[in-house]
């Protein structure tokens, strides 16, 4: 069961649904959606608060369309992470606070 969805839209627009103490992550994964306007190279990564890349979720050329990928949260500590979406020469970054239930 997916509880949190983070929506990544093309170019410099990005909205996210962050987990908070009131709505913590309980299922071990987060769905990330993004769209591509034209065929281009897409790189979607997760970085920790220090800017260290923790995961690479997408690293390939993609045709126009809407895509989604799951981020498995196992092995990730609670805290602040950055979702970094590079589409062609454009980059979008958003924060996500990971809070897990005991």
N, C-alpha and C positions, 0 to 999 in steps of 0.2 A: 504494500500500500504506500503510495507516494503522498507525502503531506505537504511538502514545500515545492513550489514551482518558481523558477527564476526565468524571466523572459528576456532574451537578448535580441534586439532588433537591429537592422542594418545601420551601418555608419555610426554616428555618434549618439544614437538614442538607445538607452538601455533602462529598463525598469526591473526591479527585483522585489521579491516577496521574502523578506528576511525572517529567520526564526528569532524569536525573542523568548525571554523567560516565561512569558504567558503562553507561548505556542512553541514549545521545544520540539526538536527533531526526535522522533521515537522509532522510525522505521529503518534507519540505516542508509537512506539514499535521498538525493535531491535531483529532480528533473530540471534540466537547463534547456531552454528553447531559444533558437535564434533564427534569423532569416538572412538569405543572401540575395541581393538584387541582380547580380550578374555573375557569370562564371569567373571565379577568382580563388586564390589561395586563402584558406581559413585556418586560423590557429586559435584554439580555445584552451587556456591553461588556468590552473588554480595556483595562486601564490599565497604564502603565509604573510604575516604582518611585517616580516623583515625583507620581503621581496624575493624570497627563495621559491623557485618553482617546485610545487608539491606533486602536481599531476598534469599531464597533457591529455586532454580529452578528445581534441580534434586537431589533426595536422595533415591537411590534404586539400586539393582543389575540389570545389563543389560547384554544381550547377545552381541556377536560381531556384529558390524554394524555401520552405520552412523546415527546419531540422530540430531534432531533440536528442539529447544524450543524458545518460544517468551518471551522476557522481556518487560513487559508493563512499560512504563516510567511515567505513571501518579503518582503523589505524590513524584517523585524524583526531587530534585533541580538540577540546573546546577552545574557542577563541575566534579571532578575526581572520578572515581569508579574503582574498581578492580574486574575482573572476575577471580574466583578461581576455578580451575578444579582439583579435586582429583579423580584419577583412580587407584584403588588398593592402592599401597604404593607410587605412584608418584603424584607430585603436579605441576601444571602449573599456573602461574599468569600473567595476562596482564592488562595494564591500558586502560581505555576508558574515553574519555572526552565527557561529555554530554553538548551539546549546543542546546537550543531550540529557535525556531523563535517566535517572539512576535505575 
